[in-house]
């Protein structure tokens, strides 16, 4: 496979040259930092014999420039001519150009065959493919691999263009985390990448995902806990990817409690499936909080595949290379690079206690630093590291209009994974006029479109029909900024739906020292929304099909009951009764049966409330029974079963009887469902579930026997289809225990960024 090495920086190319030439010659080169190095990028010494390697990444330079550099390198070593001198370049060479370079390197070059051009290096890589596999930046930059990633259309929510992927690959700095994470993923099939904000969790996960896609694994993104988890097929190589699976700011314990068993079951199924992998990312502190409130995520088996990515594992060399690559790839203007190098503050930045790849990305972006005087750039860089909130504070408070600020508020309270443009518009159309009138700011029907145009590329991204924050740190900044009781009460009054309202409610409840009376007053701000709750659609029809606009109706009933308890305002309870009584209200067995059963259990456990909820309870009971008579699957009946068990003896006989009938129908339908099951692990789960349900309700033997026979027959079929095809790529291995990188080496590395006029 031919490479032009364009994905490699100068430092990357020198690493590769040392390794591949050394492998070809059967020797090991010592490494020396790039820059004014006395003509040495690699040295092999044996007694008095010394072999010197010089690597020049001159891909886009002219041959004449390369010859000039070769002549200068020869001068450096003239007084100490090595036993053997080797010259490697990424430039494609002809016999004529090799001869000219050989002449320029005289007298230190002993043989023209010791000059290695692009074609020679590719030949070596062909003879030593393990080196190509180990240099993941080189391997991922292959045209065939990039095309494979781009064709994986599902990946477009994280990478929208070839240039985006190429830039990420170029910026990435090989470090021990990739190999360790890959090994854990292969060992356990599930990898949870956790760590502090901005440390590079998503970058690590994306590099792994790119590599698996390059090995022809099918990429399956999961965007939030409400997505549900896809079927698994043993006949396909499937890579599931769930970025920030526990959210970015505050953990919603209720949402997690509703989905953690489903997530845990899916994780355990992945573990037992040969050709499935699951990569999840989250912040370390959120993961620990999730494990505290979730018995399923607290399971030791989940902990086994956890990989905490901490900036502490980054050596000085790696941190320097991260900064170097960003300056190189981002196109940071020369005057800023010169200012940084000449300031003597490079070491201070690299060694800063708050060193963080996200801050490095921000402070090397030409657009974002354009307003900083280049002479002040090093000082400003250190200021931002010392106080990361400065990343967004000045820009938010002084550089954008109130309408733009209002749009960002709306996005904060929409889904943290991004939201449909029309959903953001709906929230904006409610909030923006309200705030504008209150504070005397002008507003216009075109404010939404104009705000989107203004913020695109600086605060937000637009991908298809969705808006998202350009960087998670925007949301982090807003999370602190919005800790304001007055602002949140105003936002509550403008809530377009219960999803948005619940997000505002969670934020308000995070504020320390909020009194019960303040909570009650805040909740009463949702009265306008509750009064029109029956008019707010759960699903909306759009040009791209139906999309979720609000929480399920069972979630809305639960929310209204919660608001009633906090505010002691009976209007909320009345709205819950009106919602479940309305003939137009649609309930689904897959989203509402378990939740309504849980609502019933919760209502009955609170004896002091029974009189007040006497009208609601029978309505909930009737709706649960109605849903249980529909065509449920085995997961549906299991979910309802858990809710029933949590209620103990307080669950009415009519719900239990309806559940028993649902179980009997599910057992009867097992033979019909088996052709749709493509995973041996899923079959094992089916058998365990059927065994338990048969025992619980004493399902007649004939139905049970047919169900077990169908499961066993399907297992036999799948065993003949199953494939085992582990990925062939190997991640870069970096020995950090012996990695030294002093100030002189830092200066040498960054000196290569200076372009002579």
Secondary structure, 3 states (H helix, E strand, C coil): CCCCCCCCCHHHHHHHHHHHHHHHHCCCCEECCCCCCCCCCEEEEECCEEEEEEEECCCCCCHHHHHHHHHHHHHHCHHHCCCEEEEEECCCCCHHHHHHHHHHCCCCCCCHHHEECHHHHHHHHHHCHHHHHHCHHHHHCCHHHHHHHHHCHHHHHCCCCHHHHHHHHHHCCCCHHHHHHHHHHHHHCEEEEEECCCCCHHHHHHHHHHHHHHCCCEEEECCCHHHCCCCCECCCCEEEEECCCCCCCCCCHHHHHHHHHHHHHHHHHHHCCCCEEEEEEEEHHHHHHHHHHCCCCCCHHHHHCEEECCHHHCCHHHHHHHHHHHHHHCCCCHHHHHHHHHHCCHHHHHCCCCCCHHHHHHHCCHHHHCCCCHHHHHHHHHHHHHCCCHHHHHHHHHHCCHHHHHHHHHHHHCCCCCEEHHHHHHHHHHHHHHHHHHHCCCCCCCHHHHHHHHHECCCEEEECCEEEECCHHHHHHHHHHCCCHHHHHHHHHCCCCHHHHHHHHHHHHHCCCCCHHHHHHHHHHHHHHHHCHHHCCCEEEECCEEEECCCCHHHHHHHHHHHHHHHCCHHHHHHHHHHHHCCCCCCCHHHHHHHHHHHHHHHHHCHHHCCCCHHHHHHHHHHHHHHHCCCCCHHHHHHHHHHHHHHHHHCCHHHHHHHHHHHHHHHHHHHHHHHHCECHHHHHHHHHHHHHHHHHHCCCHHHHHHHHHHHHHHHHHHHHHCCCCCCCCCCCCCCHHHCCCCHHHHHHHHHCCCCCC
